[in-house]
Amino acid sequence: METHEIKIRTEYIKLQDLLKFAGAVETGGDAKLIIQEGRVTVNGQVCTMRGRKLRPGDRAAIDGETELIVT
């Protein structure tokens, strides 16, 4: 699994914004689609809420291949 640490300067970042910021998807529409398809997990649980707030220490994974760690 490929792992990337994503540093944020705010209290939290929304899941769809994290995917765009990290370059995992090109557009918000792409993020919406893969999240709704259940291809994204947050802290090991499938998440279909694109507005889910992620804070430092949270982990999001796409298709079990790419992991994004919020720092």
C-alpha positions in Angstrom: 0.0 0.0 0.0 1.3 3.4 -0.9 1.2 5.9 2.0 1.2 9.7 1.9 1.2 12.1 4.8 -1.0 15.2 4.2 -0.2 18.2 6.4 -3.1 20.5 7.0 -3.1 23.9 8.7 -6.7 24.0 9.8 -8.6 22.1 12.5 -10.0 19.7 9.9 -10.4 18.9 6.2 -13.4 17.4 4.5 -12.9 14.0 2.9 -13.6 15.1 -0.6 -11.2 18.1 -0.2 -8.5 15.8 1.1 -8.7 13.6 -1.9 -8.4 16.6 -4.2 -5.6 18.2 -2.2 -3.6 15.0 -2.1 -4.0 14.6 -5.9 -5.8 11.3 -5.5 -8.6 12.6 -7.8 -8.6 15.4 -10.3 -12.0 16.9 -9.6 -14.7 17.1 -6.9 -16.9 15.1 -9.1 -14.4 12.3 -9.2 -14.1 12.4 -5.4 -17.9 12.3 -5.0 -18.2 9.3 -7.3 -15.5 7.1 -5.6 -16.8 8.0 -2.1 -20.4 7.2 -3.1 -19.3 3.9 -4.6 -17.9 2.9 -1.2 -14.3 2.8 -2.4 -13.0 5.0 0.4 -12.4 4.0 4.0 -11.7 6.3 6.9 -9.9 4.8 9.9 -10.7 1.3 8.5 -14.5 1.9 8.0 -16.2 2.4 4.6 -17.3 6.1 4.4 -19.8 7.4 2.0 -20.0 10.9 3.5 -17.9 13.2 1.3 -18.2 16.0 3.9 -16.8 13.9 6.7 -14.3 15.9 8.7 -10.9 14.5 9.1 -8.5 15.7 11.7 -4.8 15.1 12.3 -4.3 11.4 13.0 -7.1 10.2 10.8 -6.4 7.9 7.9 -8.3 7.6 4.6 -7.6 4.8 2.1 -8.7 4.5 -1.5 -9.4 0.9 -2.8 -7.0 -0.4 -0.2 -4.1 0.8 -2.4 -3.4 4.4 -1.4 -3.5 5.6 2.2 -3.6 9.3 3.1 -2.6 10.2 6.7 -3.7 13.6 7.9 -1.1 15.3 10.0 
